[in-house]
Amino acid sequence: MTVSFVYRKFISSAALFLFLLAILSSSGCTGLTGAPNSSSQNPTPGSSTLSVAPDAIKFGSVGLGGTLSQSVTVTNHGTSNVTITKASTTAAGVTITGMSLPLTVAAGKQVTFNVVFSPKTPGPLSGNVTVVSDVSGTPSTIALSGTGLAASAFLTMSTTSLNFGSVAIGKSSELSVVLTNSGNSNVTVSKVTVAGAQYSVSGVSAGLILAPGQAATLTETFAPTVTGNLPGSVTVASNASNSPSTIAVTGDGVAAGSHSVALAWTPSSSAVAGYNVYRSQVSGGPYSKLDSALVSSTSYNDSSVQAGQTYYFVVTSVNSAGVESADSTQVAAVVPTP
């Protein structure tokens, strides 16, 4: 009987594992893989970055009772939603409008809200607007500055006197005054009074409200029914600190004489609806319109001139849209005496 002896070497379990892994890898077996790393198991969620612009608001000067609004834009530059949970301010006279909280801003989107300054007392404005969201980090702040001014309503006029010169009975002449609110609060016209039966006004009446910087044109018409010097006035009452505002007016009513000035001009090279004829007793104007309706021809007869007077005339053309051209070259006419 033959006895065979087999030598068996014992290998540790750790070595055996490495040995088998090496065999499996070399044979192309892919059924065994390492445990996945933690980053692939739990991907990092999308980041969120929030910006608020502008970072400072300068309201300048605002009168008491007035209001000035500035817009603020909040932008989500990240890849996940952001929720705005709070927008607040402790600045006196400042409110935040146009945003209902909480408000979600989608990735890549933006929202706007308004910061409104309505001063209740005079003096400088100071403080911030704070915007809080679910993005980690310090809340976003917007610095505020401005000044509340005591309310001032002041009405200025382009002139305080009008002289219509000589106007024949049965004719009329118009001159204008521009009224401007040069204060920082609204001016409300309460009454317009005309003294002098030969005068009337249009363009400004009771109830007219002029915001700061806004202007209105008051047109005064002189239509004499008697001869002689005819003084008058226009008074505008309002809540302005310098109310009432008064315009002194004067004009001479003259009898229609036998003198007349015949005007003729070269027709416009463009299509026109008609012409306006203007006259002044001062070279260079201001001019008063003579015709009550557009002149369709290229001539006009002014029979309201007076003996011994010098008159200056210009003509304009008006197209079908009502647009009036610049003045023509001025011409002068000296009416003889008698």
VMD Tcl script that draws the C-alpha trace (Angstrom):
set ca {
  {0.00 0.00 0.00}
  {1.23 3.34 -1.07}
  {0.67 6.23 1.17}
  {0.48 9.69 -0.51}
  {1.28 12.75 1.43}
  {-0.33 16.06 0.37}
  {1.12 19.21 1.76}
  {-1.63 21.78 2.57}
  {-0.66 25.29 3.47}
  {-3.24 27.22 5.40}
  {-3.86 30.70 4.28}
  {-5.40 33.39 6.46}
  {-8.90 34.58 5.66}
  {-7.71 38.14 4.82}
  {-5.16 36.84 2.36}
  {-7.71 34.53 0.82}
  {-10.09 37.44 0.21}
  {-7.40 39.45 -1.56}
  {-6.40 36.39 -3.56}
  {-9.97 35.74 -4.75}
  {-10.51 39.42 -5.54}
  {-7.39 39.42 -7.67}
  {-8.59 36.33 -9.57}
  {-12.03 37.78 -10.16}
  {-10.61 41.07 -11.38}
  {-8.17 39.41 -13.74}
  {-10.87 37.18 -15.19}
  {-13.09 40.15 -16.16}
  {-15.86 39.44 -13.69}
  {-17.89 42.63 -12.99}
  {-20.42 41.22 -10.59}
  {-18.61 42.55 -7.53}
  {-17.98 46.20 -7.00}
  {-16.81 48.37 -4.17}
  {-19.26 50.17 -1.99}
  {-20.30 53.50 -3.54}
  {-18.83 56.66 -1.99}
  {-20.98 58.99 0.05}
  {-21.13 61.84 -2.57}
  {-22.79 59.61 -5.17}
  {-25.27 58.31 -2.66}
  {-26.36 61.74 -1.45}
  {-25.85 64.36 -4.20}
  {-25.39 67.96 -3.04}
  {-28.62 69.91 -3.47}
  {-28.73 72.98 -5.76}
  {-27.24 76.11 -4.25}
  {-29.11 79.42 -3.86}
  {-27.65 82.90 -4.26}
  {-29.84 85.96 -3.70}
  {-29.07 89.56 -4.72}
  {-30.98 92.73 -3.89}
  {-30.59 95.85 -6.03}
  {-30.08 98.66 -5.48}
  {-28.24 98.46 -2.19}
  {-29.04 102.13 -1.44}
  {-31.99 104.40 -2.24}
  {-31.72 108.20 -2.28}
  {-35.17 109.82 -2.26}
  {-33.90 113.39 -2.31}
  {-36.28 116.05 -1.00}
  {-39.98 115.22 -0.67}
  {-42.55 117.68 0.64}
  {-44.78 116.76 3.56}
  {-47.91 115.16 2.15}
  {-46.03 114.13 -0.98}
  {-45.02 110.59 -1.96}
  {-42.03 109.17 -3.82}
  {-41.64 105.49 -4.71}
  {-38.53 103.53 -5.74}
  {-38.46 99.93 -6.94}
  {-36.22 97.15 -5.62}
  {-35.36 93.97 -7.53}
  {-34.59 90.65 -5.82}
  {-32.88 88.07 -8.06}
  {-32.30 84.36 -7.41}
  {-29.02 83.47 -9.15}
  {-28.99 79.92 -7.85}
  {-30.37 76.59 -9.02}
  {-33.06 76.05 -6.39}
  {-36.00 78.04 -5.09}
  {-35.60 80.77 -2.47}
  {-38.36 81.92 -0.11}
  {-38.42 85.52 1.06}
  {-39.84 85.41 4.57}
  {-39.60 89.03 5.67}
  {-39.12 92.55 4.27}
  {-39.20 95.29 6.87}
  {-38.05 98.79 7.76}
  {-37.95 100.92 10.86}
  {-37.42 104.18 8.93}
  {-40.11 106.77 9.71}
  {-42.44 107.57 6.81}
  {-41.32 104.56 4.76}
  {-43.55 101.67 3.70}
  {-43.01 98.56 1.56}
  {-45.59 97.68 -1.08}
  {-46.05 95.29 -3.98}
  {-45.01 92.06 -2.28}
  {-47.01 89.49 -0.31}
  {-44.98 87.30 2.05}
  {-43.85 84.60 2.21}
  {-42.81 84.79 -1.45}
  {-40.99 82.06 -3.39}
  {-38.49 83.12 -6.05}
  {-37.78 80.35 -8.54}
  {-34.22 79.60 -9.66}
  {-33.03 82.18 -12.18}
  {-36.07 84.42 -11.61}
  {-36.57 87.82 -10.00}
  {-39.28 89.79 -8.22}
  {-39.73 93.49 -7.48}
  {-41.28 95.49 -4.68}
  {-41.60 99.19 -3.89}
  {-40.14 101.30 -1.13}
  {-42.36 104.37 -0.61}
  {-41.31 107.55 1.21}
  {-44.17 109.72 2.50}
  {-42.67 112.08 5.09}
  {-44.94 113.13 7.94}
  {-42.45 115.46 9.61}
  {-39.68 117.66 8.19}
  {-36.09 116.47 8.52}
  {-33.64 113.88 7.21}
  {-34.56 110.26 6.56}
  {-32.30 107.52 7.82}
  {-32.65 103.77 8.17}
  {-32.66 100.58 6.15}
  {-34.91 98.07 4.47}
  {-34.08 94.50 5.49}
  {-34.86 91.47 3.29}
  {-34.75 88.06 4.99}
  {-34.91 84.71 3.16}
  {-34.19 81.03 3.76}
  {-30.75 81.46 2.19}
  {-28.09 81.13 4.88}
  {-26.10 84.25 5.67}
  {-26.71 87.80 6.79}
  {-30.03 89.40 5.69}
  {-29.77 91.82 2.74}
  {-30.08 95.49 3.62}
  {-30.87 98.60 1.57}
  {-29.66 101.92 2.96}
  {-32.20 104.77 2.80}
  {-31.63 108.53 2.65}
  {-33.76 111.57 1.91}
  {-35.28 114.68 3.42}
  {-38.82 115.56 4.37}
  {-39.55 119.19 3.54}
  {-42.26 121.36 5.01}
  {-45.06 121.62 2.45}
  {-44.74 124.62 0.15}
  {-47.31 125.56 -2.51}
  {-46.19 128.54 -4.58}
  {-47.68 129.80 -7.84}
  {-45.53 131.80 -10.25}
  {-46.68 133.64 -13.40}
  {-44.77 134.29 -16.62}
  {-45.93 137.93 -16.46}
  {-48.03 140.08 -14.15}
  {-49.31 142.49 -16.80}
  {-50.77 142.35 -20.31}
  {-51.16 145.20 -22.79}
  {-53.42 144.50 -25.78}
  {-52.77 147.83 -27.48}
  {-55.50 149.16 -29.76}
  {-58.29 146.82 -30.79}
  {-61.22 147.93 -32.93}
  {-64.74 147.52 -31.65}
  {-66.12 144.27 -32.99}
  {-62.65 142.65 -33.01}
  {-60.77 140.73 -30.34}
  {-57.23 139.94 -29.31}
  {-55.71 137.19 -27.17}
  {-52.66 137.10 -24.89}
  {-51.49 134.32 -22.57}
  {-49.89 133.88 -19.15}
  {-48.26 130.65 -17.95}
  {-48.96 129.67 -14.32}
  {-46.43 127.28 -12.75}
  {-46.41 125.46 -9.41}
  {-42.87 126.09 -8.21}
  {-43.45 124.60 -4.74}
  {-43.20 121.01 -3.52}
  {-46.90 120.30 -2.92}
  {-50.05 120.55 -5.03}
  {-51.62 123.90 -5.86}
  {-55.41 123.89 -6.17}
  {-57.11 126.82 -7.89}
  {-60.24 127.82 -6.00}
  {-61.44 130.81 -8.03}
  {-60.63 132.90 -11.12}
  {-62.05 136.44 -11.12}
  {-62.05 138.82 -14.10}
  {-62.48 142.57 -13.60}
  {-63.51 144.49 -16.74}
  {-66.47 143.76 -18.98}
  {-64.26 143.73 -22.07}
  {-62.17 140.81 -20.85}
  {-62.63 137.04 -20.50}
  {-60.35 134.11 -19.66}
  {-59.98 130.45 -20.56}
  {-57.58 127.61 -19.79}
  {-57.59 127.99 -16.00}
  {-60.67 127.59 -13.81}
  {-61.67 126.64 -10.26}
  {-60.76 123.08 -9.33}
  {-57.59 122.95 -11.42}
  {-54.81 121.08 -9.57}
  {-51.17 121.68 -10.44}
  {-48.63 119.16 -9.18}
  {-45.14 120.41 -8.26}
  {-43.46 121.64 -11.45}
  {-46.67 121.46 -13.50}
  {-47.85 124.47 -15.52}
  {-51.09 125.70 -17.11}
  {-51.76 128.44 -19.65}
  {-54.33 131.12 -18.91}
  {-55.57 132.88 -22.05}
  {-57.01 136.38 -21.74}
  {-59.27 137.77 -24.46}
  {-59.88 141.50 -25.03}
  {-63.01 142.26 -27.06}
  {-63.87 145.96 -26.65}
  {-67.42 147.17 -27.09}
  {-66.63 150.83 -26.37}
  {-63.80 153.19 -27.24}
  {-61.11 154.44 -24.86}
  {-58.60 152.97 -22.49}
  {-60.08 149.90 -20.80}
  {-58.06 148.62 -17.81}
  {-58.92 145.41 -16.02}
  {-57.44 142.52 -14.06}
  {-57.49 138.77 -13.59}
  {-57.15 137.31 -10.09}
  {-56.35 133.65 -9.43}
  {-57.10 132.42 -5.90}
  {-55.57 129.14 -4.68}
  {-54.04 127.41 -1.68}
  {-50.61 128.74 -2.69}
  {-48.75 130.70 -0.05}
  {-48.62 133.74 -2.35}
  {-52.34 133.66 -3.24}
  {-54.05 135.56 -4.72}
  {-52.08 136.06 -7.96}
  {-53.16 139.09 -9.98}
  {-52.56 140.03 -13.61}
  {-53.12 143.66 -14.60}
  {-54.56 144.05 -18.13}
  {-55.13 147.05 -20.33}
  {-56.22 147.77 -23.87}
  {-57.67 150.54 -25.99}
  {-60.97 150.16 -27.71}
  {-61.00 152.13 -30.95}
  {-63.68 152.80 -33.49}
  {-63.35 150.92 -36.72}
  {-61.96 153.53 -39.13}
  {-61.83 153.86 -42.87}
  {-58.19 152.80 -43.00}
  {-57.16 149.28 -43.78}
  {-54.04 147.29 -44.55}
  {-54.11 144.82 -47.43}
  {-51.79 141.84 -47.00}
  {-50.79 139.30 -49.63}
  {-48.27 136.45 -49.52}
  {-46.79 133.66 -51.60}
  {-48.62 130.37 -51.09}
  {-46.89 127.63 -49.10}
  {-45.04 125.00 -51.12}
  {-46.66 122.32 -48.94}
  {-50.31 121.32 -48.71}
  {-52.04 123.52 -46.14}
  {-55.51 123.84 -44.63}
  {-55.18 127.60 -44.40}
  {-53.30 130.51 -42.89}
  {-53.28 132.59 -39.71}
  {-52.57 136.32 -39.72}
  {-50.95 137.98 -36.70}
  {-50.41 141.64 -35.82}
  {-48.45 143.63 -33.26}
  {-47.70 147.27 -32.55}
  {-44.22 146.25 -31.38}
  {-41.61 145.05 -33.85}
  {-40.87 141.40 -33.13}
  {-44.11 140.84 -31.21}
  {-45.77 139.52 -29.20}
  {-48.39 139.14 -31.93}
  {-52.16 138.78 -31.66}
  {-54.10 136.61 -34.10}
  {-56.50 138.59 -36.30}
  {-58.51 135.84 -37.97}
  {-61.18 133.88 -36.10}
  {-60.97 131.02 -38.62}
  {-58.23 129.88 -40.99}
  {-57.78 132.13 -44.02}
  {-58.16 129.99 -47.11}
  {-56.77 132.52 -49.59}
  {-53.32 134.13 -49.74}
  {-54.55 137.62 -48.89}
  {-56.10 139.39 -45.91}
  {-57.56 142.85 -45.33}
  {-57.11 144.34 -41.85}
  {-59.73 147.06 -41.42}
  {-59.21 147.49 -37.68}
  {-56.07 149.63 -37.98}
  {-56.08 153.19 -36.71}
  {-54.78 156.39 -38.21}
  {-51.26 157.41 -37.26}
  {-50.29 153.94 -36.00}
  {-47.58 151.51 -37.13}
  {-48.37 147.81 -37.28}
  {-46.24 144.71 -37.76}
  {-47.64 141.57 -39.42}
  {-46.60 137.92 -39.78}
  {-48.40 134.97 -41.40}
  {-48.26 131.24 -40.59}
  {-49.54 128.21 -42.47}
  {-51.51 125.38 -40.85}
  {-51.70 121.83 -42.24}
  {-54.64 119.43 -42.08}
  {-53.35 118.01 -38.76}
  {-53.52 121.44 -37.17}
  {-49.74 121.87 -37.05}
  {-48.76 125.51 -37.46}
  {-45.58 126.66 -39.20}
  {-43.06 129.18 -37.92}
  {-43.78 132.87 -38.49}
  {-43.17 134.38 -41.90}
  {-40.86 137.34 -42.32}
  {-42.34 140.34 -40.51}
  {-43.72 143.25 -42.57}
  {-44.56 146.71 -41.27}
  {-47.43 149.03 -42.26}
  {-47.65 152.71 -41.33}
  {-51.22 154.00 -41.34}
  {-51.40 157.66 -42.37}
  {-53.18 160.43 -40.50}
  {-56.03 161.12 -40.91}
}
mol new
graphics top color blue
foreach p $ca { graphics top sphere $p radius 0.5 }
foreach p [lrange $ca 0 end-1] q [lrange $ca 1 end] { graphics top cylinder $p $q radius 0.2 }
display resetview
